[in-house]
Amino acid sequence: MTTRSHRLPIAAAILALLGSQAVHAHGKHEGGLATASAKAVHAPFDIVHTRITTEGNVAIFHMGVSGRAGAKKPTPGGKLAGATVFSYVWPTTLDTALVGFEPKAGILAFAVTAHPDFDDTPLYDENGDGKLDNDGNVWHSHWVVLAPDEQCGPGALKVVDIEKGARPRLPKTWPGLPILIDSPGWSPVFSGDTVEVRVPFDDIGAVQASTFDGVTAALRVNESVHSPLLCVVDVFKVASGDLSLPAKVDQ
């Protein structure tokens, strides 16, 4: 895959919370976490700036890259099994209960994704053609709950599976997949080298007290379409370098 740059021990890095310092400016991108451009990373995923700010009860998730954000999507494979997902991700320290999952269910991350081989936003018609089940290739947003799983690779993460027969608390916009994922319908806006999403919260104070990081990555559906269903398989870039979630909201 041409966008692959490196694989990190993601789970260990997050759980360790090593505590790097946020950098407060990078060119036109102010505040948040700045990152040097890396020639080895495909430009649409080469993170140079990550930020979360708030306006009233709305959090604004922002990511800047060295190329044109959103310009690269996965090549269609024609089936769900083995399907690839490209993503811009903000892992956070927010409690999973804030968006409707069980408390402390894993690492809560906000993600903007595209995947041509399946649709996981059954409530929305992103491409405007009157059909609700054929627009996975349009960039869209999710909440996902991540956790370590060695079946995905050494130190890798997965989107947490819902075991057969389990009835966990789920958001109202859960798309019906057997994993801890939400499809809330907040539309990402791509503009040149940036992607931003505006997300309203009932408790914006919890967001303001949290920390976060930025990641670009590929995920892949299990070839057997079985647990673990969706693994993080290729990390393109981590804003902090070690996934220590050092950046503070509104700073």
N, C-alpha and C positions, 0 to 999 in steps of 0.2 A: 504494500500500500504506500503510495507516494507521500502521504501525509504523516507517516509514522516518524517520530523523532526519538522517543525513549519510553521506557516503562519504569515507573517508580514503585517502591513498596508502599502503595497508597494507604492501605489500611493502617499500617504501623505509623506512618507519618501523621495521619490525622489523629489517631488515638494518643500519640505522644505529645501533640501540641507543643512543638519545639520553640515557638515564640520568636520568630524573626520580626524585624521592625518594618513598618509600613513606610513607603517613600511618598512624599507629599506633592510631587509634581512630575509630569512628563509631557513636555511640549504643551499642546493645547489642552491636554487632559489634566485637570487640577484635582488635588486631593486624592484619597484612596491609595491604591497600591500600584506603583509604577514598576515596570519590568523592562530590562534591556531586550531589544529585538534579537532574535536568534535566526541566523541564516539557514540552519538545519531544519527549521519548522516551516511548513507550508504557510505562506503569508496570511491566508484567511483565518488561520488558527494560531498565529504567532502573537500571543497576548503582550501588549505593551502597557495596558492600564485597566484596572478593575476598581469599581466603586459602587457603593450603595449609599444613597442619600434619601432624605425624607422631605416631603412637603405635606403638611397636615397629616392625614392618616394614610398617605400614599408613600410607598417605598419605590425608589427608582433604581433598578438594577442596570448597571452600565458596564460594558466591556469594550475596549479598543484593541485593535490588532494592527499589524504592520501593513496588511493588504486590504482588500475589500471584504468586509465582514459578510458572511453568508454566501460567498461566491462559489463555494465548493459543497456539493452534496454527494451522498453515497451513490454508487452505481447500482441500479436495480438488479436484484438477483431473481426476481420472479416468484418468491415464496417467503413465508414467514420464517421457516426454519433457516437459521444461519443469516438472517437479515442484519444489515449493518445500520447503526444509528450514529450520526454525527451530532455533536453537542457543544454548546457553550454553557458552562456550569458555574454556579456560585455556591459552593459548600458553606454551610453556616453552623453556628452554635445554637441556633434556635431550637426550642423543644418541638418535637414532631406534633404535639397536641395543638400547637398554635394554628395549624391549618387543617385539623380534623382527624389526624391519626391518633393511635394510642400514645400516651406519654412515653418519652424516652424509648421510642421504637428503633432508633438508629440515628444516623447522621442526616439531617434534613438539608436538602440541596434544591435550589431553584435552577431549572434547566431550560434552555431553548434548543429544540431538536428538529431534525429532519430525517426522514426514513421512507424511501419510496415504496417499500414492499408491504407496508401495513398501515392502518389508520388507528390511532388510539385517542381520538378526540370525537367520540360519537355524538356529542351534543352540538357540534359546530361544523359549518360548511366554509372552511377557510378559502377554498378556491372559487367559491361563488357559483358552482355549476348546478346547484339544486340537490346534490347528493352529499350525504354525511359520511360516507365510508371510503372515500377515494382521494384524500388530500393529505396523507402522511408526509408527502414530499414538500409541502409548504411549511416553512419554519413556524413553530408553535411552541407554547410553553407548558411546563409541567412542574409540579413538586414531586420529588422522588425521595425515598428513604433508603439510604445506603448502609451496607454493613460488610465486614470482611467475609470472604468465602474462598478458601484455597482451591476449590474446584474451578474457580475462574482464573487461577494462576497464582504464583507466589506473591503474597502481600496484596492481592487484588481485591476489589470491591464488587458487589452485585447490588442491584435493586432488590430489596428484601422480598422474598417469596411469601405468599399466603398459603400455608399448608392446607391440604385437603381437609375439609370439615371445619376449619377454623372460621371464626366470625369476628375478626378484629373491628374496632372502630375505624370508619373510613369517611373521607370527605364526601359531600353530596355529589361532587362532580367526578368521583372515581370512575374510570372508563370501563370497568368490568374485567380487566386483566387480573390474573392471580398473583399480583405483586403490589407493593405499597407505592402506588403512583396516583397522582391526581392530574386531571386535565381541566384547569380552571378557566381557560379561555382568554387569558390576558395576552394580547397580541404584541409580539416583538416588533420593534421598528428598527430597520436597518438603514443606515445613512453613511455611505462611504466606508470609513474604517471603524464604525462603531455599531453596536447593537444595544438597544435599551428597551426595558419593559417597565411599565408602571403598574404596581400591584397594590391594591387597597388592603388595609388591615383593620380589624376591630381594635387590636391592642398594638398600636404603633410603638408604644414604649418598650415592648419586648424586642422589637426590631432594633430600636435605637441603642439598646443595651447589648446587642449581639456583636460578634466578630465574624469574619468571612474570608474567603480566598477566591481565586479564579482559576478555572481549569478548562481546557479544550480537550476533547477526548472522543474516541469511538467506543460505542457499546455494541454488543452482538447478541442476538437471540440464539439460545441453545439449539444446536442442530436437531435435537430430539424434541424441541419445544417442551421442555420439562425442567424441573427445578435443578440447578438455578436457571431461571428463565432468561434473565438479562444481565450480562456481565460487562463490566468495564474492561475492555481488552487492550486498548491502545491509548496511552496518554500522549497527547501532542505537546502540551505545555502546561506548567503549573505556575501561576503568577508569583507566588512566594518562593518557588524553588523547592520547598520541602513540604508543602501542604500543611503548614502550621496554623492557618487561619488567623493571620496577624492583623488584618485590616479592621478598623473600627468604622461603624456606620456614622455618617455625617462628619467624617474627618478626612 
